[in-house]
Amino acid sequence: MTEAKRDQFRLLVVDDDTSMREFLELLLSRENYCVTTAENGNRALDLIRNHTYDLVLVDIRLGDITGLEVLKQVKQQHPDTVVIMISAYSTTEIAVTAMNEGAYDFVPKPFDNKELRQTIARALDLQTLEQEKKHRESEIQDYLHFDRIIGNSSGMAGIYKQIHQISATKTNVLITGESGTGKELIARAIHEHSDRKDKPFVVVNCGGIPDTLMESEFFGHVRGAFTGAVVDKKGLFEVADQGTIFLDEIGELSPLLQVKLLRAVQDTSFTPVGGTTEITVDVRIISATNKELDTEVVEGRFREDLFFRLNVIPIKVPPLRERKGDVSVLAQHFAEKYQ
């Protein structure tokens, strides 16, 4: 622990012996700690009720109440506060009782100054590590709060963190991963945690619509645009206005549709099939593919300019074989679901 960090720690010294109390205050202040003192147990309890301390150094015998009572109160009100007991009247029974009540250590008087300083430093280092661990676990639990996505491996924790960060933006996202890795669930989670959550989430399976119908599905058509177009029809981009459109298997788009999609992404506008009026929309595009689109670009099967427009924020979903820790979680989930 560096001296610069020590001044962040607040210590309370409780001892009814004035000379010992003043000595400990001087000793610990020289270590750069912020030190408060109390001359008896009741004064210590008053301070504890109104302030939070990182560490309490308390004598067993205080004249009014015992140091053990102070220990109990500290642990009840501030469980994370470290308590170290000191006493010139130590017995094994008292030491065991103190440790069972939650004391970090029991230091008999007279003590070695260096050893006491080291004990306090170790205790505060441990406290810091425990707090950091709790903070990380709390963050992970926040990231895990997606009802339909199952998994708590480190790989999925990274995905959850990305979802939280990305949800606050309006940027286009490209999700890549093998079939069955939950790409649509991730896209839905991004939408549901964004300020677009009350607007449409429109799913388009780019591999499931014939090329001859894809343009009409994307951008709509006007009556009479082609045989069978008996009424005007909104395209999925217009349906998704103010919301999110999820383009699943984006790598299956034909070169012609890639050109038309590029224009819609660039201009945030399009013209329905057979129409003359341009329609402007506000749509967030989340795309997904099980292909390596950068390879598709190199090999000429996917437009580079469209790739860069869609791949503003990439999410790579690891396959289940790379996150074996999720297998038992998934098994439990499906067992509970179908029991």
C-alpha positions as YAML, in Angstrom:
chain: A
units: angstrom
residues:
- id: 1
  name: MET
  ca: [0.00, 0.00, 0.00]
- id: 2
  name: THR
  ca: [1.40, 3.39, -0.99]
- id: 3
  name: GLU
  ca: [1.40, 6.42, 1.30]
- id: 4
  name: ALA
  ca: [-0.74, 8.26, -1.23]
- id: 5
  name: LYS
  ca: [-3.44, 5.63, -0.78]
- id: 6
  name: ARG
  ca: [-3.24, 5.58, 3.01]
- id: 7
  name: ASP
  ca: [-4.78, 9.02, 3.41]
- id: 8
  name: GLN
  ca: [-7.94, 7.59, 1.89]
- id: 9
  name: PHE
  ca: [-8.40, 5.31, 4.91]
- id: 10
  name: ARG
  ca: [-10.21, 6.48, 8.04]
- id: 11
  name: LEU
  ca: [-9.13, 4.81, 11.29]
- id: 12
  name: LEU
  ca: [-10.75, 4.98, 14.71]
- id: 13
  name: VAL
  ca: [-8.57, 4.34, 17.77]
- id: 14
  name: VAL
  ca: [-10.46, 3.46, 20.97]
- id: 15
  name: ASP
  ca: [-8.48, 3.31, 24.22]
- id: 16
  name: ASP
  ca: [-9.19, 4.72, 27.69]
- id: 17
  name: ASP
  ca: [-5.47, 5.12, 28.38]
- id: 18
  name: THR
  ca: [-4.67, 8.68, 27.30]
- id: 19
  name: SER
  ca: [-0.97, 8.09, 26.72]
- id: 20
  name: MET
  ca: [-1.62, 4.94, 24.64]
- id: 21
  name: ARG
  ca: [-4.38, 6.66, 22.66]
- id: 22
  name: GLU
  ca: [-2.16, 9.65, 21.86]
- id: 23
  name: PHE
  ca: [0.75, 7.36, 20.98]
- id: 24
  name: LEU
  ca: [-1.36, 5.33, 18.54]
- id: 25
  name: GLU
  ca: [-2.76, 8.49, 16.99]
- id: 26
  name: LEU
  ca: [0.78, 9.79, 16.40]
- id: 27
  name: LEU
  ca: [2.07, 6.44, 15.14]
- id: 28
  name: LEU
  ca: [-0.73, 5.99, 12.60]
- id: 29
  name: SER
  ca: [-0.88, 9.62, 11.54]
- id: 30
  name: ARG
  ca: [2.78, 9.35, 10.59]
- id: 31
  name: GLU
  ca: [1.72, 6.50, 8.30]
- id: 32
  name: ASN
  ca: [-0.52, 9.03, 6.57]
- id: 33
  name: TYR
  ca: [-3.81, 7.55, 7.82]
- id: 34
  name: CYS
  ca: [-6.72, 9.81, 8.77]
- id: 35
  name: VAL
  ca: [-7.05, 9.04, 12.49]
- id: 36
  name: THR
  ca: [-9.89, 9.75, 14.94]
- id: 37
  name: THR
  ca: [-9.74, 8.78, 18.61]
- id: 38
  name: ALA
  ca: [-12.28, 7.89, 21.29]
- id: 39
  name: GLU
  ca: [-11.54, 7.80, 25.02]
- id: 40
  name: ASN
  ca: [-14.15, 5.16, 25.89]
- id: 41
  name: GLY
  ca: [-16.61, 2.70, 24.39]
- id: 42
  name: ASN
  ca: [-19.69, 4.91, 24.47]
- id: 43
  name: ARG
  ca: [-17.86, 7.73, 22.69]
- id: 44
  name: ALA
  ca: [-16.74, 5.17, 20.09]
- id: 45
  name: LEU
  ca: [-20.35, 4.02, 19.58]
- id: 46
  name: ASP
  ca: [-21.46, 7.64, 19.06]
- id: 47
  name: LEU
  ca: [-18.80, 8.08, 16.40]
- id: 48
  name: ILE
  ca: [-19.65, 4.76, 14.74]
- id: 49
  name: ARG
  ca: [-23.33, 5.68, 14.51]
- id: 50
  name: ASN
  ca: [-22.52, 8.89, 12.66]
- id: 51
  name: HIS
  ca: [-19.41, 7.99, 10.66]
- id: 52
  name: THR
  ca: [-17.96, 5.12, 8.67]
- id: 53
  name: TYR
  ca: [-14.42, 3.95, 9.36]
- id: 54
  name: ASP
  ca: [-12.28, 1.59, 7.35]
- id: 55
  name: LEU
  ca: [-10.61, 0.18, 10.46]
- id: 56
  name: VAL
  ca: [-11.25, 0.34, 14.21]
- id: 57
  name: LEU
  ca: [-8.41, -0.37, 16.64]
- id: 58
  name: VAL
  ca: [-10.00, -1.01, 20.03]
- id: 59
  name: ASP
  ca: [-8.77, -2.04, 23.47]
- id: 60
  name: ILE
  ca: [-10.59, -4.82, 25.30]
- id: 61
  name: ARG
  ca: [-10.91, -2.89, 28.60]
- id: 62
  name: LEU
  ca: [-12.40, 0.58, 28.21]
- id: 63
  name: GLY
  ca: [-13.78, 1.50, 31.62]
- id: 64
  name: ASP
  ca: [-17.45, 1.82, 30.63]
- id: 65
  name: ILE
  ca: [-18.24, -0.99, 28.16]
- id: 66
  name: THR
  ca: [-15.93, -3.65, 26.79]
- id: 67
  name: GLY
  ca: [-14.11, -3.59, 23.49]
- id: 68
  name: LEU
  ca: [-16.03, -6.75, 22.59]
- id: 69
  name: GLU
  ca: [-19.27, -4.76, 22.77]
- id: 70
  name: VAL
  ca: [-17.77, -2.11, 20.49]
- id: 71
  name: LEU
  ca: [-16.71, -4.90, 18.12]
- id: 72
  name: LYS
  ca: [-20.27, -6.29, 18.00]
- id: 73
  name: GLN
  ca: [-21.77, -2.88, 17.31]
- id: 74
  name: VAL
  ca: [-19.25, -2.09, 14.59]
- id: 75
  name: LYS
  ca: [-19.95, -5.37, 12.82]
- id: 76
  name: GLN
  ca: [-23.70, -4.90, 13.10]
- id: 77
  name: GLN
  ca: [-23.67, -1.38, 11.69]
- id: 78
  name: HIS
  ca: [-20.70, -1.59, 9.31]
- id: 79
  name: PRO
  ca: [-19.94, -5.22, 8.40]
- id: 80
  name: ASP
  ca: [-17.10, -4.25, 6.04]
- id: 81
  name: THR
  ca: [-15.18, -2.29, 8.68]
- id: 82
  name: VAL
  ca: [-12.05, -4.06, 9.88]
- id: 83
  name: VAL
  ca: [-11.68, -4.38, 13.66]
- id: 84
  name: ILE
  ca: [-8.39, -5.15, 15.39]
- id: 85
  name: MET
  ca: [-8.44, -5.81, 19.15]
- id: 86
  name: ILE
  ca: [-5.57, -4.84, 21.47]
- id: 87
  name: SER
  ca: [-5.14, -5.63, 25.15]
- id: 88
  name: ALA
  ca: [-2.61, -6.02, 27.95]
- id: 89
  name: TYR
  ca: [-4.94, -8.56, 29.51]
- id: 90
  name: SER
  ca: [-5.20, -11.04, 26.70]
- id: 91
  name: THR
  ca: [-6.25, -14.63, 27.19]
- id: 92
  name: THR
  ca: [-6.85, -17.34, 24.66]
- id: 93
  name: GLU
  ca: [-10.55, -17.33, 25.55]
- id: 94
  name: ILE
  ca: [-10.89, -13.57, 24.92]
- id: 95
  name: ALA
  ca: [-8.93, -13.79, 21.68]
- id: 96
  name: VAL
  ca: [-11.10, -16.65, 20.38]
- id: 97
  name: THR
  ca: [-14.28, -14.78, 21.35]
- id: 98
  name: ALA
  ca: [-13.08, -11.65, 19.53]
- id: 99
  name: MET
  ca: [-12.23, -13.60, 16.38]
- id: 100
  name: ASN
  ca: [-15.58, -15.38, 16.46]
- id: 101
  name: GLU
  ca: [-17.31, -12.00, 16.68]
- id: 102
  name: GLY
  ca: [-15.57, -10.88, 13.52]
- id: 103
  name: ALA
  ca: [-12.28, -9.30, 14.63]
- id: 104
  name: TYR
  ca: [-9.55, -9.38, 12.01]
- id: 105
  name: ASP
  ca: [-6.78, -9.91, 14.58]
- id: 106
  name: PHE
  ca: [-5.98, -9.75, 18.27]
- id: 107
  name: VAL
  ca: [-2.77, -7.90, 19.21]
- id: 108
  name: PRO
  ca: [-1.44, -8.22, 22.77]
- id: 109
  name: LYS
  ca: [0.22, -5.32, 24.55]
- id: 110
  name: PRO
  ca: [3.02, -4.45, 24.57]
- id: 111
  name: PHE
  ca: [3.19, -4.70, 20.78]
- id: 112
  name: ASP
  ca: [5.94, -4.16, 18.26]
- id: 113
  name: ASN
  ca: [5.22, -0.92, 16.40]
- id: 114
  name: LYS
  ca: [6.39, -2.27, 13.06]
- id: 115
  name: GLU
  ca: [4.30, -5.43, 13.39]
- id: 116
  name: LEU
  ca: [1.21, -3.40, 14.31]
- id: 117
  name: ARG
  ca: [1.70, -1.16, 11.27]
- id: 118
  name: GLN
  ca: [2.10, -4.22, 9.06]
- id: 119
  name: THR
  ca: [-1.00, -5.86, 10.51]
- id: 120
  name: ILE
  ca: [-3.06, -2.75, 9.84]
- id: 121
  name: ALA
  ca: [-1.70, -2.43, 6.30]
- id: 122
  name: ARG
  ca: [-2.48, -6.09, 5.53]
- id: 123
  name: ALA
  ca: [-5.98, -5.74, 6.92]
- id: 124
  name: LEU
  ca: [-6.71, -2.68, 4.78]
- id: 125
  name: ASP
  ca: [-5.21, -4.32, 1.70]
- id: 126
  name: LEU
  ca: [-7.49, -7.31, 2.24]
- id: 127
  name: GLN
  ca: [-10.48, -5.05, 2.77]
- id: 128
  name: THR
  ca: [-9.72, -3.24, -0.50]
- id: 129
  name: LEU
  ca: [-9.48, -6.53, -2.41]
- id: 130
  name: GLU
  ca: [-12.77, -7.74, -0.93]
- id: 131
  name: GLN
  ca: [-14.52, -4.49, -1.88]
- id: 132
  name: GLU
  ca: [-13.14, -4.66, -5.43]
- id: 133
  name: LYS
  ca: [-14.32, -8.26, -5.70]
- id: 134
  name: LYS
  ca: [-17.83, -7.32, -4.53]
- id: 135
  name: HIS
  ca: [-17.88, -4.44, -7.01]
- id: 136
  name: ARG
  ca: [-16.88, -6.74, -9.87]
- id: 137
  name: GLU
  ca: [-19.48, -9.32, -8.84]
- id: 138
  name: SER
  ca: [-22.12, -6.59, -8.65]
- id: 139
  name: GLU
  ca: [-21.19, -5.39, -12.13]
- id: 140
  name: ILE
  ca: [-21.38, -8.91, -13.50]
- id: 141
  name: GLN
  ca: [-24.80, -9.41, -11.91]
- id: 142
  name: ASP
  ca: [-25.94, -6.20, -13.60]
- id: 143
  name: TYR
  ca: [-24.63, -7.45, -16.90]
- id: 144
  name: LEU
  ca: [-26.29, -10.82, -16.35]
- id: 145
  name: HIS
  ca: [-29.71, -9.21, -16.02]
- id: 146
  name: PHE
  ca: [-30.97, -10.20, -19.47]
- id: 147
  name: ASP
  ca: [-33.98, -12.45, -19.13]
- id: 148
  name: ARG
  ca: [-33.53, -14.53, -22.28]
- id: 149
  name: ILE
  ca: [-29.73, -14.78, -22.54]
- id: 150
  name: ILE
  ca: [-28.28, -17.66, -20.58]
- id: 151
  name: GLY
  ca: [-24.63, -17.84, -19.51]
- id: 152
  name: ASN
  ca: [-22.26, -16.50, -16.88]
- id: 153
  name: SER
  ca: [-18.87, -17.43, -18.33]
- id: 154
  name: SER
  ca: [-16.21, -14.76, -18.73]
- id: 155
  name: GLY
  ca: [-16.91, -14.74, -22.47]
- id: 156
  name: MET
  ca: [-20.59, -13.98, -21.92]
- id: 157
  name: ALA
  ca: [-19.79, -11.44, -19.19]
- id: 158
  name: GLY
  ca: [-17.88, -9.51, -21.84]
- id: 159
  name: ILE
  ca: [-20.94, -9.67, -24.12]
- id: 160
  name: TYR
  ca: [-23.20, -8.37, -21.34]
- id: 161
  name: LYS
  ca: [-20.84, -5.47, -20.74]
- id: 162
  name: GLN
  ca: [-20.90, -4.62, -24.44]
- id: 163
  name: ILE
  ca: [-24.70, -4.74, -24.47]
- id: 164
  name: HIS
  ca: [-24.88, -2.19, -21.65]
- id: 165
  name: GLN
  ca: [-22.37, 0.10, -23.31]
- id: 166
  name: ILE
  ca: [-23.86, -0.20, -26.80]
- id: 167
  name: SER
  ca: [-27.46, 0.27, -25.67]
- id: 168
  name: ALA
  ca: [-26.74, 3.87, -24.76]
- id: 169
  name: THR
  ca: [-25.68, 4.68, -28.34]
- id: 170
  name: LYS
  ca: [-27.49, 4.82, -31.70]
- id: 171
  name: THR
  ca: [-24.63, 3.24, -33.62]
- id: 172
  name: ASN
  ca: [-25.03, 0.31, -36.01]
- id: 173
  name: VAL
  ca: [-23.89, -3.07, -34.68]
- id: 174
  name: LEU
  ca: [-22.66, -6.23, -36.40]
- id: 175
  name: ILE
  ca: [-22.99, -9.45, -34.40]
- id: 176
  name: THR
  ca: [-20.97, -12.43, -35.65]
- id: 177
  name: GLY
  ca: [-21.08, -15.97, -34.37]
- id: 178
  name: GLU
  ca: [-22.01, -19.50, -35.26]
- id: 179
  name: SER
  ca: [-25.63, -20.51, -35.69]
- id: 180
  name: GLY
  ca: [-27.32, -21.09, -32.34]
- id: 181
  name: THR
  ca: [-25.13, -18.71, -30.32]
- id: 182
  name: GLY
  ca: [-28.02, -16.33, -29.59]
- id: 183
  name: LYS
  ca: [-27.31, -13.45, -31.95]
- id: 184
  name: GLU
  ca: [-30.97, -12.39, -32.15]
- id: 185
  name: LEU
  ca: [-31.30, -12.49, -28.34]
- id: 186
  name: ILE
  ca: [-28.32, -10.16, -28.05]
- id: 187
  name: ALA
  ca: [-29.84, -7.81, -30.63]
- id: 188
  name: ARG
  ca: [-33.13, -7.78, -28.70]
- id: 189
  name: ALA
  ca: [-31.30, -7.08, -25.45]
- id: 190
  name: ILE
  ca: [-29.55, -4.09, -27.01]
- id: 191
  name: HIS
  ca: [-32.89, -2.77, -28.26]
- id: 192
  name: GLU
  ca: [-34.73, -3.40, -24.99]
- id: 193
  name: HIS
  ca: [-32.08, -1.57, -22.97]
- id: 194
  name: SER
  ca: [-31.94, 1.43, -25.32]
- id: 195
  name: ASP
  ca: [-34.10, 4.52, -25.52]
- id: 196
  name: ARG
  ca: [-35.83, 2.85, -28.50]
- id: 197
  name: LYS
  ca: [-37.24, 0.06, -26.32]
- id: 198
  name: ASP
  ca: [-40.85, 1.25, -26.71]
- id: 199
  name: LYS
  ca: [-40.54, 1.37, -30.50]
- id: 200
  name: PRO
  ca: [-40.59, -1.53, -33.00]
- id: 201
  name: PHE
  ca: [-37.98, -4.26, -33.11]
- id: 202
  name: VAL
  ca: [-38.27, -5.72, -36.62]
- id: 203
  name: VAL
  ca: [-36.56, -8.98, -37.54]
- id: 204
  name: VAL
  ca: [-35.60, -9.69, -41.16]
- id: 205
  name: ASN
  ca: [-34.15, -13.06, -42.18]
- id: 206
  name: CYS
  ca: [-32.07, -12.06, -45.18]
- id: 207
  name: GLY
  ca: [-31.56, -15.70, -46.09]
- id: 208
  name: GLY
  ca: [-35.25, -16.57, -45.99]
- id: 209
  name: ILE
  ca: [-36.70, -14.09, -48.48]
- id: 210
  name: PRO
  ca: [-36.30, -14.61, -52.25]
- id: 211
  name: ASP
  ca: [-34.22, -11.99, -54.03]
- id: 212
  name: THR
  ca: [-37.24, -11.08, -56.16]
- id: 213
  name: LEU
  ca: [-39.18, -10.02, -53.05]
- id: 214
  name: MET
  ca: [-36.35, -8.69, -50.90]
- id: 215
  name: GLU
  ca: [-36.44, -5.09, -52.15]
- id: 216
  name: SER
  ca: [-40.18, -4.88, -51.65]
- id: 217
  name: GLU
  ca: [-39.87, -6.40, -48.17]
- id: 218
  name: PHE
  ca: [-37.15, -3.93, -47.22]
- id: 219
  name: PHE
  ca: [-38.54, -0.75, -48.71]
- id: 220
  name: GLY
  ca: [-42.19, -1.42, -49.51]
- id: 221
  name: HIS
  ca: [-44.05, -0.86, -52.76]
- id: 222
  name: VAL
  ca: [-46.82, 1.21, -54.21]
- id: 223
  name: ARG
  ca: [-49.98, -0.17, -55.75]
- id: 224
  name: GLY
  ca: [-49.38, -1.40, -59.27]
- id: 225
  name: ALA
  ca: [-45.60, -1.63, -58.89]
- id: 226
  name: PHE
  ca: [-45.72, -5.26, -60.05]
- id: 227
  name: THR
  ca: [-48.21, -8.05, -60.60]
- id: 228
  name: GLY
  ca: [-50.01, -8.68, -57.34]
- id: 229
  name: ALA
  ca: [-49.24, -5.28, -55.81]
- id: 230
  name: VAL
  ca: [-52.88, -4.31, -55.39]
- id: 231
  name: VAL
  ca: [-52.32, -1.95, -52.45]
- id: 232
  name: ASP
  ca: [-49.51, 0.20, -51.07]
- id: 233
  name: LYS
  ca: [-47.37, -1.69, -48.58]
- id: 234
  name: LYS
  ca: [-44.92, -0.36, -46.06]
- id: 235
  name: GLY
  ca: [-41.46, -1.89, -46.11]
- id: 236
  name: LEU
  ca: [-39.81, -3.26, -42.99]
- id: 237
  name: PHE
  ca: [-37.50, -0.23, -42.74]
- id: 238
  name: GLU
  ca: [-40.54, 2.05, -42.53]
- id: 239
  name: VAL
  ca: [-42.24, -0.27, -40.03]
- id: 240
  name: ALA
  ca: [-39.09, -0.04, -37.87]
- id: 241
  name: ASP
  ca: [-39.01, 3.78, -37.93]
- id: 242
  name: GLN
  ca: [-37.82, 5.15, -34.55]
- id: 243
  name: GLY
  ca: [-36.91, 1.62, -33.53]
- id: 244
  name: THR
  ca: [-34.46, -1.11, -34.48]
- id: 245
  name: ILE
  ca: [-34.25, -3.39, -37.50]
- id: 246
  name: PHE
  ca: [-32.39, -6.67, -37.09]
- id: 247
  name: LEU
  ca: [-30.93, -7.96, -40.34]
- id: 248
  name: ASP
  ca: [-30.19, -11.61, -39.64]
- id: 249
  name: GLU
  ca: [-27.79, -13.47, -41.95]
- id: 250
  name: ILE
  ca: [-26.79, -10.22, -43.63]
- id: 251
  name: GLY
  ca: [-24.10, -12.11, -45.54]
- id: 252
  name: GLU
  ca: [-26.80, -13.72, -47.71]
- id: 253
  name: LEU
  ca: [-27.82, -10.43, -49.39]
- id: 254
  name: SER
  ca: [-27.43, -10.34, -53.17]
- id: 255
  name: PRO
  ca: [-25.05, -7.75, -54.68]
- id: 256
  name: LEU
  ca: [-28.04, -5.72, -55.98]
- id: 257
  name: LEU
  ca: [-29.68, -5.57, -52.56]
- id: 258
  name: GLN
  ca: [-26.34, -4.67, -50.99]
- id: 259
  name: VAL
  ca: [-26.24, -1.56, -53.20]
- id: 260
  name: LYS
  ca: [-29.79, -0.55, -52.27]
- id: 261
  name: LEU
  ca: [-29.19, -1.20, -48.58]
- id: 262
  name: LEU
  ca: [-25.99, 0.86, -48.68]
- id: 263
  name: ARG
  ca: [-27.93, 3.86, -49.99]
- id: 264
  name: ALA
  ca: [-30.59, 3.47, -47.29]
- id: 265
  name: VAL
  ca: [-27.92, 3.26, -44.58]
- id: 266
  name: GLN
  ca: [-25.99, 6.25, -45.95]
- id: 267
  name: ASP
  ca: [-28.97, 8.53, -46.57]
- id: 268
  name: THR
  ca: [-31.40, 7.12, -43.97]
- id: 269
  name: SER
  ca: [-33.94, 7.24, -46.79]
- id: 270
  name: PHE
  ca: [-35.28, 5.10, -49.63]
- id: 271
  name: THR
  ca: [-37.95, 4.99, -52.32]
- id: 272
  name: PRO
  ca: [-40.55, 2.20, -52.32]
- id: 273
  name: VAL
  ca: [-40.61, -0.10, -55.31]
- id: 274
  name: GLY
  ca: [-42.58, 1.62, -58.08]
- id: 275
  name: GLY
  ca: [-42.79, 4.86, -56.14]
- id: 276
  name: THR
  ca: [-41.39, 8.35, -56.64]
- id: 277
  name: THR
  ca: [-41.60, 9.73, -53.11]
- id: 278
  name: GLU
  ca: [-38.55, 9.35, -50.92]
- id: 279
  name: ILE
  ca: [-39.19, 8.18, -47.35]
- id: 280
  name: THR
  ca: [-36.85, 9.17, -44.53]
- id: 281
  name: VAL
  ca: [-36.61, 7.01, -41.41]
- id: 282
  name: ASP
  ca: [-34.72, 6.92, -38.13]
- id: 283
  name: VAL
  ca: [-33.71, 3.29, -37.71]
- id: 284
  name: ARG
  ca: [-30.92, 1.63, -35.83]
- id: 285
  name: ILE
  ca: [-29.50, -1.31, -37.79]
- id: 286
  name: ILE
  ca: [-28.24, -4.39, -35.97]
- id: 287
  name: SER
  ca: [-26.94, -7.03, -38.38]
- id: 288
  name: ALA
  ca: [-25.87, -10.60, -37.72]
- id: 289
  name: THR
  ca: [-24.06, -13.28, -39.65]
- id: 290
  name: ASN
  ca: [-22.43, -16.66, -39.19]
- id: 291
  name: LYS
  ca: [-19.93, -15.77, -41.91]
- id: 292
  name: GLU
  ca: [-16.63, -13.93, -41.64]
- id: 293
  name: LEU
  ca: [-17.76, -10.82, -43.49]
- id: 294
  name: ASP
  ca: [-14.27, -9.36, -43.73]
- id: 295
  name: THR
  ca: [-13.28, -12.50, -45.66]
- id: 296
  name: GLU
  ca: [-16.39, -12.11, -47.83]
- id: 297
  name: VAL
  ca: [-15.26, -8.55, -48.57]
- id: 298
  name: VAL
  ca: [-11.75, -9.66, -49.57]
- id: 299
  name: GLU
  ca: [-13.18, -12.33, -51.83]
- id: 300
  name: GLY
  ca: [-15.58, -9.88, -53.47]
- id: 301
  name: ARG
  ca: [-18.86, -11.33, -52.23]
- id: 302
  name: PHE
  ca: [-19.76, -8.46, -49.90]
- id: 303
  name: ARG
  ca: [-19.37, -4.72, -50.48]
- id: 304
  name: GLU
  ca: [-16.59, -3.17, -48.43]
- id: 305
  name: ASP
  ca: [-18.41, 0.17, -48.05]
- id: 306
  name: LEU
  ca: [-21.54, -1.55, -46.74]
- id: 307
  name: PHE
  ca: [-19.46, -3.69, -44.39]
- id: 308
  name: PHE
  ca: [-17.90, -0.62, -42.78]
- id: 309
  name: ARG
  ca: [-21.33, 1.05, -42.49]
- id: 310
  name: LEU
  ca: [-22.77, -1.96, -40.66]
- id: 311
  name: ASN
  ca: [-19.69, -2.97, -38.64]
- id: 312
  name: VAL
  ca: [-19.38, 0.25, -36.63]
- id: 313
  name: ILE
  ca: [-19.50, -1.71, -33.37]
- id: 314
  name: PRO
  ca: [-18.66, -5.43, -33.69]
- id: 315
  name: ILE
  ca: [-19.78, -8.11, -31.25]
- id: 316
  name: LYS
  ca: [-18.18, -11.54, -31.54]
- id: 317
  name: VAL
  ca: [-20.22, -14.25, -29.80]
- id: 318
  name: PRO
  ca: [-18.07, -17.21, -28.71]
- id: 319
  name: PRO
  ca: [-19.43, -20.70, -29.46]
- id: 320
  name: LEU
  ca: [-20.54, -22.87, -26.56]
- id: 321
  name: ARG
  ca: [-17.48, -25.12, -26.90]
- id: 322
  name: GLU
  ca: [-15.34, -22.12, -25.90]
- id: 323
  name: ARG
  ca: [-17.45, -21.31, -22.84]
- id: 324
  name: LYS
  ca: [-17.85, -24.68, -21.17]
- id: 325
  name: GLY
  ca: [-18.81, -22.98, -17.91]
- id: 326
  name: ASP
  ca: [-22.17, -22.16, -19.47]
- id: 327
  name: VAL
  ca: [-23.07, -25.78, -20.24]
- id: 328
  name: SER
  ca: [-24.34, -26.56, -16.72]
- id: 329
  name: VAL
  ca: [-26.21, -23.24, -16.56]
- id: 330
  name: LEU
  ca: [-27.94, -23.95, -19.87]
- id: 331
  name: ALA
  ca: [-28.72, -27.52, -18.81]
- id: 332
  name: GLN
  ca: [-30.33, -26.28, -15.59]
- id: 333
  name: HIS
  ca: [-32.28, -23.60, -17.50]
- id: 334
  name: PHE
  ca: [-33.77, -26.09, -19.97]
- id: 335
  name: ALA
  ca: [-34.42, -28.67, -17.27]
- id: 336
  name: GLU
  ca: [-36.46, -26.12, -15.31]
- id: 337
  name: LYS
  ca: [-38.18, -24.88, -18.47]
- id: 338
  name: TYR
  ca: [-39.33, -28.29, -19.70]
- id: 339
  name: GLN
  ca: [-39.81, -30.21, -16.46]
...
